[in-house]
Amino acid sequence: MMSWIVYNFTHNKIYYGGEETNIFFRVILAVSNFYIWYISTICLAVYLLVILAVTREVDYFNQELKRAKEERILKNIGVLEKFDFRQNQILETILLANGSLSSFNTFAPLFLFYALANGVYLTSFMDSVPLFYFVMLMFNLAAVIIYNAFILFPTCALQEHLTATNIILINNDEFECSKDPIVYQTYRIMVDRMQKVDTRMAVIGAFPITRNFLAAASFIVPNLGFLLIMVKKVLIANGGHV
Protein backbone atom coordinates (compact mmCIF):
# COMPACT_ATOMS: atom_id res chain seq x y z
CA MET A 1 0.00 0.00 0.00
CA MET A 2 2.96 2.36 0.61
CA SER A 3 5.07 1.29 -2.35
CA TRP A 4 4.29 4.36 -4.47
CA ILE A 5 5.14 6.67 -1.55
CA VAL A 6 8.50 4.94 -1.04
CA TYR A 7 9.16 5.16 -4.78
CA ASN A 8 8.47 8.90 -4.86
CA PHE A 9 10.41 9.40 -1.62
CA THR A 10 13.54 7.88 -3.15
CA HIS A 11 13.11 10.23 -6.13
CA ASN A 12 12.82 13.28 -3.82
CA LYS A 13 9.17 13.86 -4.71
CA ILE A 14 5.77 13.70 -3.03
CA TYR A 15 3.95 12.56 -6.15
CA TYR A 16 5.08 11.30 -9.53
CA GLY A 17 5.74 14.05 -12.05
CA GLY A 18 5.94 16.75 -9.41
CA GLU A 19 8.86 18.93 -8.44
CA GLU A 20 11.50 17.90 -5.94
CA THR A 21 10.27 18.48 -2.40
CA ASN A 22 11.95 19.19 0.91
CA ILE A 23 12.75 15.99 2.81
CA PHE A 24 10.74 17.27 5.80
CA PHE A 25 7.47 17.10 3.86
CA ARG A 26 8.37 13.76 2.31
CA VAL A 27 9.04 12.28 5.75
CA ILE A 28 5.73 13.64 7.07
CA LEU A 29 3.88 12.07 4.12
CA ALA A 30 5.61 8.71 4.56
CA VAL A 31 5.08 8.59 8.34
CA SER A 32 1.43 9.69 8.14
CA ASN A 33 0.65 7.13 5.45
CA PHE A 34 2.36 4.37 7.41
CA TYR A 35 0.28 5.34 10.45
CA ILE A 36 -2.92 5.29 8.38
CA TRP A 37 -1.99 1.92 6.90
CA TYR A 38 -1.22 0.49 10.36
CA ILE A 39 -4.43 1.77 11.98
CA SER A 40 -6.64 0.71 9.07
CA THR A 41 -5.11 -2.79 9.10
CA ILE A 42 -5.72 -3.18 12.84
CA CYS A 43 -9.29 -1.89 12.43
CA LEU A 44 -9.89 -4.32 9.57
CA ALA A 45 -8.61 -7.26 11.63
CA VAL A 46 -10.87 -6.37 14.58
CA TYR A 47 -13.80 -5.77 12.26
CA LEU A 48 -13.36 -9.16 10.59
CA LEU A 49 -13.06 -11.01 13.90
CA VAL A 50 -16.25 -9.46 15.25
CA ILE A 51 -18.32 -9.85 12.08
CA LEU A 52 -17.19 -13.43 11.42
CA ALA A 53 -17.84 -14.45 15.03
CA VAL A 54 -21.36 -13.01 14.99
CA THR A 55 -22.06 -14.52 11.56
CA ARG A 56 -20.99 -17.95 12.77
CA GLU A 57 -23.28 -17.64 15.80
CA VAL A 58 -26.24 -16.67 13.60
CA ASP A 59 -25.47 -19.58 11.28
CA TYR A 60 -25.46 -22.04 14.20
CA PHE A 61 -28.71 -20.51 15.44
CA ASN A 62 -30.31 -20.99 12.02
CA GLN A 63 -29.18 -24.60 11.79
CA GLU A 64 -30.64 -25.44 15.20
CA LEU A 65 -33.83 -23.49 14.50
CA LYS A 66 -34.30 -25.28 11.18
CA ARG A 67 -33.68 -28.66 12.82
CA ALA A 68 -36.24 -27.89 15.53
CA LYS A 69 -38.71 -26.79 12.85
CA GLU A 70 -38.24 -30.04 10.92
CA GLU A 71 -38.69 -32.06 14.11
CA ARG A 72 -41.79 -29.95 14.88
CA ILE A 73 -40.79 -29.26 18.46
CA LEU A 74 -40.98 -25.46 18.33
CA LYS A 75 -44.48 -25.56 19.83
CA ASN A 76 -42.82 -26.77 23.01
CA ILE A 77 -42.74 -23.57 25.05
CA GLY A 78 -39.47 -24.55 26.74
CA VAL A 79 -37.73 -25.03 23.38
CA LEU A 80 -39.24 -21.87 21.89
CA GLU A 81 -38.26 -19.71 24.85
CA LYS A 82 -34.65 -20.86 24.54
CA PHE A 83 -34.60 -19.79 20.90
CA ASP A 84 -36.31 -16.53 21.83
CA PHE A 85 -33.67 -15.79 24.46
CA ARG A 86 -30.79 -16.65 22.11
CA GLN A 87 -32.26 -14.58 19.30
CA ASN A 88 -32.53 -11.56 21.58
CA GLN A 89 -28.93 -12.02 22.75
CA ILE A 90 -27.65 -12.31 19.17
CA LEU A 91 -29.45 -9.16 18.04
CA GLU A 92 -28.21 -7.22 21.06
CA THR A 93 -24.67 -8.36 20.28
CA ILE A 94 -25.03 -7.27 16.65
CA LEU A 95 -26.37 -3.86 17.65
CA LEU A 96 -23.50 -3.45 20.12
CA ALA A 97 -20.98 -4.44 17.45
CA ASN A 98 -22.59 -2.08 14.95
CA GLY A 99 -22.30 0.78 17.41
CA SER A 100 -18.63 0.03 18.03
CA LEU A 101 -17.74 -0.43 14.35
CA SER A 102 -20.02 2.20 12.84
CA SER A 103 -17.32 4.85 12.39
CA PHE A 104 -15.06 2.42 10.54
CA ASN A 105 -17.81 0.88 8.45
CA THR A 106 -19.42 4.23 7.63
CA PHE A 107 -16.44 5.85 5.95
CA ALA A 108 -13.96 3.09 5.01
CA PRO A 109 -16.03 1.71 2.09
CA LEU A 110 -16.61 5.26 0.79
CA PHE A 111 -12.88 5.99 0.56
CA LEU A 112 -12.21 2.53 -0.84
CA PHE A 113 -14.80 3.02 -3.58
CA TYR A 114 -13.17 6.33 -4.40
CA ALA A 115 -9.77 4.60 -4.54
CA LEU A 116 -11.22 1.86 -6.76
CA ALA A 117 -12.61 4.35 -9.28
CA ASN A 118 -9.35 6.29 -9.17
CA GLY A 119 -7.35 3.07 -9.61
CA VAL A 120 -9.30 2.14 -12.73
CA TYR A 121 -8.68 5.65 -14.06
CA LEU A 122 -4.94 5.32 -13.40
CA THR A 123 -4.75 2.36 -15.77
CA SER A 124 -5.00 4.90 -18.60
CA PHE A 125 -1.55 6.25 -17.64
CA MET A 126 0.26 3.01 -18.44
CA ASP A 127 2.23 4.63 -21.27
CA SER A 128 2.98 7.78 -19.26
CA VAL A 129 4.79 6.28 -16.26
CA PRO A 130 7.63 3.77 -15.81
CA LEU A 131 6.52 0.15 -15.92
CA PHE A 132 7.75 -0.51 -12.36
CA TYR A 133 5.73 2.43 -11.02
CA PHE A 134 2.65 1.31 -12.95
CA VAL A 135 2.96 -2.21 -11.52
CA MET A 136 3.05 -0.72 -8.00
CA LEU A 137 -0.10 1.26 -8.74
CA MET A 138 -1.85 -1.90 -9.92
CA PHE A 139 -0.79 -3.72 -6.76
CA ASN A 140 -2.32 -0.85 -4.81
CA LEU A 141 -5.51 -1.24 -6.83
CA ALA A 142 -5.56 -4.97 -6.05
CA ALA A 143 -5.03 -4.21 -2.35
CA VAL A 144 -7.98 -1.79 -2.39
CA ILE A 145 -10.21 -4.43 -4.00
CA ILE A 146 -9.18 -7.06 -1.43
CA TYR A 147 -9.61 -4.61 1.45
CA ASN A 148 -13.08 -3.70 0.19
CA ALA A 149 -14.01 -7.36 -0.16
CA PHE A 150 -12.93 -8.06 3.42
CA ILE A 151 -15.23 -5.28 4.63
CA LEU A 152 -18.29 -5.79 2.44
CA PHE A 153 -18.60 -9.54 1.86
CA PRO A 154 -18.68 -10.59 5.56
CA THR A 155 -21.19 -7.82 6.29
CA CYS A 156 -23.42 -8.99 3.43
CA ALA A 157 -23.08 -12.59 4.61
CA LEU A 158 -24.30 -11.61 8.08
CA GLN A 159 -27.37 -9.91 6.59
CA GLU A 160 -28.08 -12.98 4.46
CA HIS A 161 -28.00 -15.21 7.55
CA LEU A 162 -30.36 -12.85 9.38
CA THR A 163 -32.71 -12.91 6.39
CA ALA A 164 -32.58 -16.71 6.51
CA THR A 165 -33.60 -16.58 10.19
CA ASN A 166 -36.61 -14.47 9.29
CA ILE A 167 -37.61 -16.86 6.49
CA ILE A 168 -37.36 -19.90 8.76
CA LEU A 169 -39.62 -18.23 11.31
CA ILE A 170 -42.21 -16.90 8.86
CA ASN A 171 -42.46 -20.07 6.75
CA ASN A 172 -43.57 -22.15 9.68
CA ASP A 173 -47.08 -23.59 9.70
CA GLU A 174 -46.52 -25.17 13.10
CA PHE A 175 -47.94 -22.13 14.88
CA GLU A 176 -51.01 -21.55 12.72
CA CYS A 177 -53.04 -24.09 14.63
CA SER A 178 -51.41 -23.49 18.01
CA LYS A 179 -53.94 -23.22 20.81
CA ASP A 180 -51.40 -22.09 23.39
CA PRO A 181 -51.49 -18.26 23.52
CA ILE A 182 -48.08 -18.08 25.20
CA VAL A 183 -46.46 -20.11 22.42
CA TYR A 184 -48.05 -17.99 19.70
CA GLN A 185 -47.20 -14.74 21.48
CA THR A 186 -43.56 -15.80 21.86
CA TYR A 187 -43.46 -16.76 18.19
CA ARG A 188 -44.88 -13.37 17.16
CA ILE A 189 -42.32 -11.58 19.34
CA MET A 190 -39.51 -13.43 17.56
CA VAL A 191 -40.91 -12.58 14.11
CA ASP A 192 -41.54 -8.93 14.98
CA ARG A 193 -38.09 -8.61 16.50
CA MET A 194 -36.44 -9.83 13.31
CA GLN A 195 -38.45 -7.44 11.17
CA LYS A 196 -38.28 -4.33 13.33
CA VAL A 197 -34.72 -4.40 14.68
CA ASP A 198 -32.47 -2.79 12.08
CA THR A 199 -29.12 -4.57 12.16
CA ARG A 200 -27.80 -3.17 8.90
CA MET A 201 -24.66 -1.08 8.64
CA ALA A 202 -24.71 1.79 6.18
CA VAL A 203 -22.09 3.66 4.18
CA ILE A 204 -22.24 7.34 5.25
CA GLY A 205 -25.52 6.48 6.96
CA ALA A 206 -27.40 6.31 3.65
CA PHE A 207 -26.58 3.07 1.80
CA PRO A 208 -27.18 -0.15 3.79
CA ILE A 209 -24.53 -2.77 3.12
CA THR A 210 -26.55 -5.60 1.61
CA ARG A 211 -26.15 -7.98 -1.32
CA ASN A 212 -28.09 -5.61 -3.61
CA PHE A 213 -25.95 -2.65 -2.55
CA LEU A 214 -22.76 -4.63 -3.16
CA ALA A 215 -23.94 -5.73 -6.61
CA ALA A 216 -24.84 -2.16 -7.58
CA ALA A 217 -21.60 -0.69 -6.21
CA SER A 218 -19.50 -3.37 -7.94
CA PHE A 219 -21.06 -2.33 -11.24
CA ILE A 220 -21.23 1.46 -10.84
CA VAL A 221 -17.91 2.31 -9.14
CA PRO A 222 -15.49 0.70 -11.65
CA ASN A 223 -17.52 2.21 -14.49
CA LEU A 224 -16.94 5.65 -12.99
CA GLY A 225 -13.24 4.99 -13.54
CA PHE A 226 -13.89 4.02 -17.16
CA LEU A 227 -16.01 7.16 -17.57
CA LEU A 228 -13.06 9.26 -16.37
CA ILE A 229 -10.85 7.50 -18.92
CA MET A 230 -13.30 8.40 -21.68
CA VAL A 231 -13.39 12.03 -20.52
CA LYS A 232 -9.58 12.10 -20.52
CA LYS A 233 -9.40 10.76 -24.08
CA VAL A 234 -11.99 13.29 -25.27
CA LEU A 235 -10.04 16.15 -23.68
CA ILE A 236 -6.77 14.99 -25.24
CA ALA A 237 -8.42 14.52 -28.64
CA ASN A 238 -9.60 18.13 -28.47
CA GLY A 239 -6.19 19.51 -27.64
CA GLY A 240 -6.49 19.41 -23.87
CA HIS A 241 -3.88 18.18 -21.41
CA VAL A 242 -4.38 15.77 -18.51
C-alpha positions as a printed Julia matrix, in Angstrom:
242×3 Matrix{Float64}:
   0.0     0.0     0.0
   2.96    2.36    0.61
   5.07    1.29   -2.35
   4.29    4.36   -4.47
   5.14    6.67   -1.55
   8.5     4.94   -1.04
   9.16    5.16   -4.78
   8.47    8.9    -4.86
  10.41    9.4    -1.62
  13.54    7.88   -3.15
  13.11   10.23   -6.13
  12.82   13.28   -3.82
   9.17   13.86   -4.71
   5.77   13.7    -3.03
   3.95   12.56   -6.15
   5.08   11.3    -9.53
   5.74   14.05  -12.05
   5.94   16.75   -9.41
   8.86   18.93   -8.44
  11.5    17.9    -5.94
  10.27   18.48   -2.4
  11.95   19.19    0.91
  12.75   15.99    2.81
  10.74   17.27    5.8
   7.47   17.1     3.86
   8.37   13.76    2.31
   9.04   12.28    5.75
   5.73   13.64    7.07
   3.88   12.07    4.12
   5.61    8.71    4.56
   5.08    8.59    8.34
   1.43    9.69    8.14
   0.65    7.13    5.45
   2.36    4.37    7.41
   0.28    5.34   10.45
  -2.92    5.29    8.38
  -1.99    1.92    6.9
  -1.22    0.49   10.36
  -4.43    1.77   11.98
  -6.64    0.71    9.07
  -5.11   -2.79    9.1
  -5.72   -3.18   12.84
  -9.29   -1.89   12.43
  -9.89   -4.32    9.57
  -8.61   -7.26   11.63
 -10.87   -6.37   14.58
 -13.8    -5.77   12.26
 -13.36   -9.16   10.59
 -13.06  -11.01   13.9
 -16.25   -9.46   15.25
 -18.32   -9.85   12.08
 -17.19  -13.43   11.42
 -17.84  -14.45   15.03
 -21.36  -13.01   14.99
 -22.06  -14.52   11.56
 -20.99  -17.95   12.77
 -23.28  -17.64   15.8
 -26.24  -16.67   13.6
 -25.47  -19.58   11.28
 -25.46  -22.04   14.2
 -28.71  -20.51   15.44
 -30.31  -20.99   12.02
 -29.18  -24.6    11.79
 -30.64  -25.44   15.2
 -33.83  -23.49   14.5
 -34.3   -25.28   11.18
 -33.68  -28.66   12.82
 -36.24  -27.89   15.53
 -38.71  -26.79   12.85
 -38.24  -30.04   10.92
 -38.69  -32.06   14.11
 -41.79  -29.95   14.88
 -40.79  -29.26   18.46
 -40.98  -25.46   18.33
 -44.48  -25.56   19.83
 -42.82  -26.77   23.01
 -42.74  -23.57   25.05
 -39.47  -24.55   26.74
 -37.73  -25.03   23.38
 -39.24  -21.87   21.89
 -38.26  -19.71   24.85
 -34.65  -20.86   24.54
 -34.6   -19.79   20.9
 -36.31  -16.53   21.83
 -33.67  -15.79   24.46
 -30.79  -16.65   22.11
 -32.26  -14.58   19.3
 -32.53  -11.56   21.58
 -28.93  -12.02   22.75
 -27.65  -12.31   19.17
 -29.45   -9.16   18.04
 -28.21   -7.22   21.06
 -24.67   -8.36   20.28
 -25.03   -7.27   16.65
 -26.37   -3.86   17.65
 -23.5    -3.45   20.12
 -20.98   -4.44   17.45
 -22.59   -2.08   14.95
 -22.3     0.78   17.41
 -18.63    0.03   18.03
 -17.74   -0.43   14.35
 -20.02    2.2    12.84
 -17.32    4.85   12.39
 -15.06    2.42   10.54
 -17.81    0.88    8.45
 -19.42    4.23    7.63
 -16.44    5.85    5.95
 -13.96    3.09    5.01
 -16.03    1.71    2.09
 -16.61    5.26    0.79
 -12.88    5.99    0.56
 -12.21    2.53   -0.84
 -14.8     3.02   -3.58
 -13.17    6.33   -4.4
  -9.77    4.6    -4.54
 -11.22    1.86   -6.76
 -12.61    4.35   -9.28
  -9.35    6.29   -9.17
  -7.35    3.07   -9.61
  -9.3     2.14  -12.73
  -8.68    5.65  -14.06
  -4.94    5.32  -13.4
  -4.75    2.36  -15.77
  -5.0     4.9   -18.6
  -1.55    6.25  -17.64
   0.26    3.01  -18.44
   2.23    4.63  -21.27
   2.98    7.78  -19.26
   4.79    6.28  -16.26
   7.63    3.77  -15.81
   6.52    0.15  -15.92
   7.75   -0.51  -12.36
   5.73    2.43  -11.02
   2.65    1.31  -12.95
   2.96   -2.21  -11.52
   3.05   -0.72   -8.0
  -0.1     1.26   -8.74
  -1.85   -1.9    -9.92
  -0.79   -3.72   -6.76
  -2.32   -0.85   -4.81
  -5.51   -1.24   -6.83
  -5.56   -4.97   -6.05
  -5.03   -4.21   -2.35
  -7.98   -1.79   -2.39
 -10.21   -4.43   -4.0
  -9.18   -7.06   -1.43
  -9.61   -4.61    1.45
 -13.08   -3.7     0.19
 -14.01   -7.36   -0.16
 -12.93   -8.06    3.42
 -15.23   -5.28    4.63
 -18.29   -5.79    2.44
 -18.6    -9.54    1.86
 -18.68  -10.59    5.56
 -21.19   -7.82    6.29
 -23.42   -8.99    3.43
 -23.08  -12.59    4.61
 -24.3   -11.61    8.08
 -27.37   -9.91    6.59
 -28.08  -12.98    4.46
 -28.0   -15.21    7.55
 -30.36  -12.85    9.38
 -32.71  -12.91    6.39
 -32.58  -16.71    6.51
 -33.6   -16.58   10.19
 -36.61  -14.47    9.29
 -37.61  -16.86    6.49
 -37.36  -19.9     8.76
 -39.62  -18.23   11.31
 -42.21  -16.9     8.86
 -42.46  -20.07    6.75
 -43.57  -22.15    9.68
 -47.08  -23.59    9.7
 -46.52  -25.17   13.1
 -47.94  -22.13   14.88
 -51.01  -21.55   12.72
 -53.04  -24.09   14.63
 -51.41  -23.49   18.01
 -53.94  -23.22   20.81
 -51.4   -22.09   23.39
 -51.49  -18.26   23.52
 -48.08  -18.08   25.2
 -46.46  -20.11   22.42
 -48.05  -17.99   19.7
 -47.2   -14.74   21.48
 -43.56  -15.8    21.86
 -43.46  -16.76   18.19
 -44.88  -13.37   17.16
 -42.32  -11.58   19.34
 -39.51  -13.43   17.56
 -40.91  -12.58   14.11
 -41.54   -8.93   14.98
 -38.09   -8.61   16.5
 -36.44   -9.83   13.31
 -38.45   -7.44   11.17
 -38.28   -4.33   13.33
 -34.72   -4.4    14.68
 -32.47   -2.79   12.08
 -29.12   -4.57   12.16
 -27.8    -3.17    8.9
 -24.66   -1.08    8.64
 -24.71    1.79    6.18
 -22.09    3.66    4.18
 -22.24    7.34    5.25
 -25.52    6.48    6.96
 -27.4     6.31    3.65
 -26.58    3.07    1.8
 -27.18   -0.15    3.79
 -24.53   -2.77    3.12
 -26.55   -5.6     1.61
 -26.15   -7.98   -1.32
 -28.09   -5.61   -3.61
 -25.95   -2.65   -2.55
 -22.76   -4.63   -3.16
 -23.94   -5.73   -6.61
 -24.84   -2.16   -7.58
 -21.6    -0.69   -6.21
 -19.5    -3.37   -7.94
 -21.06   -2.33  -11.24
 -21.23    1.46  -10.84
 -17.91    2.31   -9.14
 -15.49    0.7   -11.65
 -17.52    2.21  -14.49
 -16.94    5.65  -12.99
 -13.24    4.99  -13.54
 -13.89    4.02  -17.16
 -16.01    7.16  -17.57
 -13.06    9.26  -16.37
 -10.85    7.5   -18.92
 -13.3     8.4   -21.68
 -13.39   12.03  -20.52
  -9.58   12.1   -20.52
  -9.4    10.76  -24.08
 -11.99   13.29  -25.27
 -10.04   16.15  -23.68
  -6.77   14.99  -25.24
  -8.42   14.52  -28.64
  -9.6    18.13  -28.47
  -6.19   19.51  -27.64
  -6.49   19.41  -23.87
  -3.88   18.18  -21.41
  -4.38   15.77  -18.51
